[in-house]
Amino acid sequence: MKAHIMDHLDWKLLSALHRNGRLTNRELGEAIGLSPSQCSRRRLLLEKAGVIRGYSVTLDQQAMGLGVMAFVQVIMKGHAAGAFERFQALINSTSMIQEAHAVSGDADYILKVVTKDLPSLSTFVTDQLLAHDTIGHVKSYIALRPLKTDSPLPPFLP
């Protein structure tokens, strides 16, 4: 997809929505100095361009009983035909995997995994990851405490 060219008002709009995605066009306009109709038009253009992909809610994992977060390095057994598709199917079918990224370096993938406790993580790693025919090795890193979980947009650079 071609990059959408944005001006400083688009950046201000995105920054305000990033802080609070529930803002009405009136509230957004007050925050960034535009009319509600201008905010609506800009928001729609950013949505159509794919800059805004959706709106979501922030959940508290601890309050939901998900007390363990881990980052899991995955090294594939090999890269035979169909291996990526089978691994992708595992990723897509497992709700404990919140994020999955192909990476450079020693690992092929990094997974962000949440579970209720350490025994659940151990069972997941043993019974689902290590048992999968495409995965050769995993290494888990237990997140002890968050240092930063929500970041503002980088500053607008004209």
C-alpha positions in Angstrom: 0.0 0.0 0.0 1.2 3.5 -0.9 2.0 5.7 2.1 -0.6 8.3 2.9 0.9 11.8 3.0 -0.1 13.4 6.3 0.2 17.0 7.5 0.5 18.3 11.1 -3.3 18.3 11.6 -3.5 14.6 10.7 -0.7 13.9 13.2 -2.6 15.9 15.9 -5.8 14.0 15.1 -4.0 10.6 15.2 -2.3 11.5 18.5 -5.6 12.6 20.1 -7.3 9.4 18.9 -4.4 7.3 20.0 -4.9 8.7 23.6 -8.7 8.2 23.4 -10.3 6.4 20.4 -13.8 7.2 21.7 -13.6 10.9 21.0 -16.5 12.3 19.0 -15.7 14.6 16.0 -16.8 17.5 18.1 -14.4 16.6 21.0 -11.7 15.8 18.5 -12.2 19.2 16.9 -11.9 21.0 20.2 -8.7 19.1 21.0 -6.9 19.9 17.8 -8.6 23.2 16.6 -10.7 22.0 13.7 -14.5 21.9 13.1 -16.3 18.6 13.7 -16.9 18.2 9.9 -13.2 18.7 9.1 -12.3 16.1 11.7 -14.9 13.7 10.3 -13.5 14.2 6.8 -9.9 13.7 7.8 -10.8 10.7 10.0 -12.6 9.0 7.1 -9.7 9.7 4.7 -7.2 8.2 7.2 -9.5 5.2 7.6 -9.8 4.7 3.9 -6.0 5.1 3.4 -5.5 2.3 6.0 -3.7 4.6 8.4 -6.4 4.0 11.0 -7.0 0.3 10.9 -9.6 0.1 13.7 -10.5 1.0 17.2 -10.0 -1.1 20.2 -10.3 -1.3 24.0 -7.4 -1.7 26.4 -7.9 -4.6 28.8 -6.2 -5.3 32.1 -4.8 -8.8 31.8 -4.3 -9.2 35.6 -7.9 -8.3 36.3 -8.9 -10.9 33.7 -6.9 -13.7 35.5 -4.1 -13.7 32.9 -1.2 -13.3 35.4 1.7 -14.4 33.2 3.1 -12.8 30.1 6.0 -14.4 28.2 7.9 -13.6 25.1 8.8 -16.9 23.3 11.5 -17.2 20.7 10.7 -19.8 18.1 13.3 -21.5 15.8 11.8 -23.6 13.0 13.0 -27.1 12.2 13.4 -26.0 8.6 11.8 -24.1 5.9 10.3 -26.9 3.8 7.2 -26.2 1.6 4.1 -25.7 3.7 6.0 -25.2 7.0 5.1 -21.5 7.2 1.4 -22.2 6.5 1.2 -24.9 9.2 3.0 -22.6 11.7 0.7 -19.7 10.7 -2.4 -22.0 11.3 -1.1 -22.7 14.8 -0.6 -19.0 15.5 -4.1 -18.1 14.2 -5.8 -20.8 16.2 -4.2 -20.1 19.6 -5.7 -17.2 21.6 -2.9 -17.3 24.1 -0.6 -15.9 21.4 -1.5 -12.3 21.4 1.2 -11.2 18.9 3.6 -13.0 16.6 6.4 -11.4 14.7 8.9 -12.7 12.1 12.3 -11.4 13.3 15.9 -11.3 12.2 18.7 -12.8 14.3 18.9 -16.1 16.0 15.2 -16.8 16.2 12.7 -17.0 13.3 9.7 -15.7 15.3 8.9 -13.9 18.6 5.5 -14.6 20.2 3.8 -12.6 22.9 1.9 -15.2 25.0 -0.4 -14.7 28.0 -1.6 -17.4 30.4 -3.2 -17.6 33.8 -0.1 -19.0 35.5 3.3 -20.7 35.0 1.9 -24.2 34.8 -0.4 -23.1 32.0 2.5 -21.6 30.2 4.6 -24.8 30.6 1.7 -26.9 29.3 1.3 -24.5 26.3 5.0 -24.6 25.4 5.3 -28.4 25.8 1.9 -29.5 24.4 1.4 -27.0 21.6 4.7 -25.4 20.6 7.2 -28.1 21.0 4.8 -30.8 19.8 4.2 -28.9 16.6 5.9 -30.5 13.6 7.4 -27.2 12.3 9.0 -26.0 15.6 12.6 -27.1 16.5 13.4 -25.0 19.5 11.8 -22.5 21.8 13.1 -20.2 24.5 10.7 -18.4 26.9 11.3 -15.1 28.7 8.8 -14.4 31.5 7.8 -10.7 31.8 8.3 -9.7 35.4 6.8 -6.3 35.3 5.9 -3.8 32.6 8.1 -0.7 32.2 6.2 0.8 29.2 3.1 -0.5 27.6 1.6 2.5 25.8 3.5 4.9 23.7 2.5 8.2 22.2 3.0 8.7 18.5 6.4 9.9 17.5 6.6 13.6 16.9 5.5 14.9 13.6 8.5 15.4 11.3 7.7 17.7 8.4 
